[in-house]
Amino acid sequence: MTDTYIDPSRANFEAFKALPRDEPIHMLNLLLYRDVADYPEGHENAGKGWSGRRAYEEYGKTSGPIFRRVGGEIVWRGAFQTMVTGPEERRWHDGFIAQYPNSGAFFEMIKDPDYQKAVVNRTAALVDSRLVRFAPGAAGERF
């Protein structure tokens, strides 16, 4: 068992794939960046000395057009301040919620050859992350 996560486990991804594919989804992203991005040897960005945050910005720049093409949009973004409920030592740098018209759009994005090239930047950028699927609900005063 690991305490850090960059990519989904096979079991988690299978559970994701088994959910309905024809309804909107929200994906909560929690990000913890590396001090220095960790690119594979020979990658065009290896050796540039980029921070993890800079590598994630590159991921956004290179994957963003694909994300938008499939109908994705960021519906909330925030910078971590403190853990209120949870382990005191747990921290994140950034968080955001990406909305997709359906999980088919998400699958279309991750199967795109240009996305698969771009995701190397995400892997190089992060020391830990969480990606959690939610069904969108109504906002308002009610909990």
C-alpha beads as a LAMMPS data file, in Angstrom:
LAMMPS data file: protein, C-alpha beads

143 atoms
142 bonds

1 atom types
1 bond types

-500.0 500.0 xlo xhi
-500.0 500.0 ylo yhi
-500.0 500.0 zlo zhi

Masses

1 110.0

Atoms # bond

1 1 1 0.000 0.000 0.000
2 1 1 1.286 3.455 -0.876
3 1 1 0.723 6.809 0.776
4 1 1 1.168 8.771 -2.441
5 1 1 -0.769 8.513 -5.676
6 1 1 -0.142 9.844 -9.167
7 1 1 -2.069 7.405 -11.377
8 1 1 -5.192 5.355 -10.627
9 1 1 -4.904 1.744 -9.525
10 1 1 -6.414 -0.819 -11.865
11 1 1 -9.234 -1.509 -9.367
12 1 1 -10.081 2.179 -8.965
13 1 1 -10.040 2.775 -12.711
14 1 1 -12.269 -0.256 -13.310
15 1 1 -14.734 1.115 -10.714
16 1 1 -14.672 4.472 -12.525
17 1 1 -15.314 2.792 -15.881
18 1 1 -18.251 0.825 -14.423
19 1 1 -20.155 4.003 -13.461
20 1 1 -22.711 5.546 -15.839
21 1 1 -21.042 7.181 -18.844
22 1 1 -23.920 9.368 -20.037
23 1 1 -24.192 11.933 -17.228
24 1 1 -22.150 15.009 -16.271
25 1 1 -19.277 14.429 -13.863
26 1 1 -17.159 16.585 -11.591
27 1 1 -13.575 15.547 -10.924
28 1 1 -11.988 16.903 -7.738
29 1 1 -8.222 17.272 -8.271
30 1 1 -5.870 17.748 -5.296
31 1 1 -2.252 18.447 -6.200
32 1 1 1.044 18.299 -4.322
33 1 1 3.941 19.417 -6.499
34 1 1 7.518 18.179 -6.458
35 1 1 10.180 20.735 -5.585
36 1 1 11.883 19.850 -8.885
37 1 1 10.000 18.159 -11.725
38 1 1 11.072 14.573 -12.371
39 1 1 11.064 13.984 -16.135
40 1 1 12.190 10.738 -17.738
41 1 1 15.685 10.823 -19.198
42 1 1 15.630 12.063 -22.772
43 1 1 12.345 13.981 -22.461
44 1 1 12.491 17.439 -24.041
45 1 1 11.831 19.078 -20.636
46 1 1 14.329 16.975 -18.666
47 1 1 17.207 18.990 -17.314
48 1 1 15.422 22.344 -17.514
49 1 1 15.295 22.540 -13.712
50 1 1 11.573 23.247 -13.686
51 1 1 9.670 23.177 -10.427
52 1 1 6.763 20.770 -10.136
53 1 1 4.392 23.727 -10.358
54 1 1 6.034 24.846 -13.617
55 1 1 5.769 21.325 -15.049
56 1 1 2.064 21.245 -14.106
57 1 1 1.588 24.577 -15.876
58 1 1 3.107 22.927 -18.965
59 1 1 0.639 20.058 -18.550
60 1 1 -2.204 22.580 -18.475
61 1 1 -0.872 24.370 -21.546
62 1 1 -0.442 21.180 -23.570
63 1 1 -3.558 19.299 -22.406
64 1 1 -5.882 22.311 -22.137
65 1 1 -6.941 22.395 -25.798
66 1 1 -7.893 18.711 -25.637
67 1 1 -9.723 19.206 -22.322
68 1 1 -11.750 22.065 -23.819
69 1 1 -12.386 20.193 -27.094
70 1 1 -14.113 17.347 -25.222
71 1 1 -16.276 19.869 -23.340
72 1 1 -14.291 20.118 -20.114
73 1 1 -14.197 23.247 -17.991
74 1 1 -12.837 24.234 -14.593
75 1 1 -15.793 25.096 -12.317
76 1 1 -13.802 25.803 -9.135
77 1 1 -10.144 26.414 -8.291
78 1 1 -8.405 27.133 -5.000
79 1 1 -5.063 27.279 -3.223
80 1 1 -4.650 25.149 -0.085
81 1 1 -4.435 26.982 3.233
82 1 1 -4.847 24.470 6.085
83 1 1 -6.327 21.093 6.978
84 1 1 -9.393 21.594 9.171
85 1 1 -10.540 17.968 9.417
86 1 1 -8.010 15.321 8.519
87 1 1 -4.390 14.465 9.211
88 1 1 -2.469 17.537 10.362
89 1 1 0.543 16.620 8.249
90 1 1 -1.525 16.340 5.044
91 1 1 -1.223 19.316 2.749
92 1 1 -1.943 20.153 -0.872
93 1 1 -0.685 22.992 -3.023
94 1 1 -3.705 23.437 -5.272
95 1 1 -7.127 22.007 -5.909
96 1 1 -9.715 22.342 -8.627
97 1 1 -12.900 20.774 -9.911
98 1 1 -13.041 19.879 -13.595
99 1 1 -16.467 19.362 -15.109
100 1 1 -17.017 17.032 -18.066
101 1 1 -20.271 16.594 -19.993
102 1 1 -19.925 12.844 -19.297
103 1 1 -17.256 10.252 -18.545
104 1 1 -17.066 9.428 -22.253
105 1 1 -15.540 12.876 -22.741
106 1 1 -12.965 12.093 -20.052
107 1 1 -12.095 8.792 -21.783
108 1 1 -11.847 10.580 -25.144
109 1 1 -9.393 13.039 -23.595
110 1 1 -7.110 10.467 -21.979
111 1 1 -7.007 8.320 -25.140
112 1 1 -5.976 11.266 -27.345
113 1 1 -2.352 10.777 -28.529
114 1 1 -1.518 14.449 -27.858
115 1 1 -2.929 14.133 -24.332
116 1 1 -0.797 11.053 -23.733
117 1 1 2.262 13.132 -24.627
118 1 1 1.091 16.003 -22.395
119 1 1 0.423 13.822 -19.334
120 1 1 4.171 13.224 -18.939
121 1 1 4.292 16.786 -17.601
122 1 1 1.659 15.937 -14.955
123 1 1 3.563 12.848 -13.840
124 1 1 6.824 14.811 -13.666
125 1 1 5.126 17.592 -11.697
126 1 1 3.436 15.708 -8.876
127 1 1 4.671 13.958 -5.779
128 1 1 1.076 13.163 -4.737
129 1 1 -2.445 13.773 -5.975
130 1 1 -6.058 12.728 -5.643
131 1 1 -8.631 12.513 -8.418
132 1 1 -12.167 11.918 -7.157
133 1 1 -15.296 11.601 -9.303
134 1 1 -18.535 13.180 -8.100
135 1 1 -21.995 13.444 -9.609
136 1 1 -22.813 17.171 -9.734
137 1 1 -25.490 18.249 -7.288
138 1 1 -27.520 21.413 -6.829
139 1 1 -25.791 24.310 -5.098
140 1 1 -27.577 26.378 -2.476
141 1 1 -27.975 26.906 1.243
142 1 1 -28.809 23.284 2.066
143 1 1 -26.121 20.835 3.186

Bonds

1 1 1 2
2 1 2 3
3 1 3 4
4 1 4 5
5 1 5 6
6 1 6 7
7 1 7 8
8 1 8 9
9 1 9 10
10 1 10 11
11 1 11 12
12 1 12 13
13 1 13 14
14 1 14 15
15 1 15 16
16 1 16 17
17 1 17 18
18 1 18 19
19 1 19 20
20 1 20 21
21 1 21 22
22 1 22 23
23 1 23 24
24 1 24 25
25 1 25 26
26 1 26 27
27 1 27 28
28 1 28 29
29 1 29 30
30 1 30 31
31 1 31 32
32 1 32 33
33 1 33 34
34 1 34 35
35 1 35 36
36 1 36 37
37 1 37 38
38 1 38 39
39 1 39 40
40 1 40 41
41 1 41 42
42 1 42 43
43 1 43 44
44 1 44 45
45 1 45 46
46 1 46 47
47 1 47 48
48 1 48 49
49 1 49 50
50 1 50 51
51 1 51 52
52 1 52 53
53 1 53 54
54 1 54 55
55 1 55 56
56 1 56 57
57 1 57 58
58 1 58 59
59 1 59 60
60 1 60 61
61 1 61 62
62 1 62 63
63 1 63 64
64 1 64 65
65 1 65 66
66 1 66 67
67 1 67 68
68 1 68 69
69 1 69 70
70 1 70 71
71 1 71 72
72 1 72 73
73 1 73 74
74 1 74 75
75 1 75 76
76 1 76 77
77 1 77 78
78 1 78 79
79 1 79 80
80 1 80 81
81 1 81 82
82 1 82 83
83 1 83 84
84 1 84 85
85 1 85 86
86 1 86 87
87 1 87 88
88 1 88 89
89 1 89 90
90 1 90 91
91 1 91 92
92 1 92 93
93 1 93 94
94 1 94 95
95 1 95 96
96 1 96 97
97 1 97 98
98 1 98 99
99 1 99 100
100 1 100 101
101 1 101 102
102 1 102 103
103 1 103 104
104 1 104 105
105 1 105 106
106 1 106 107
107 1 107 108
108 1 108 109
109 1 109 110
110 1 110 111
111 1 111 112
112 1 112 113
113 1 113 114
114 1 114 115
115 1 115 116
116 1 116 117
117 1 117 118
118 1 118 119
119 1 119 120
120 1 120 121
121 1 121 122
122 1 122 123
123 1 123 124
124 1 124 125
125 1 125 126
126 1 126 127
127 1 127 128
128 1 128 129
129 1 129 130
130 1 130 131
131 1 131 132
132 1 132 133
133 1 133 134
134 1 134 135
135 1 135 136
136 1 136 137
137 1 137 138
138 1 138 139
139 1 139 140
140 1 140 141
141 1 141 142
142 1 142 143
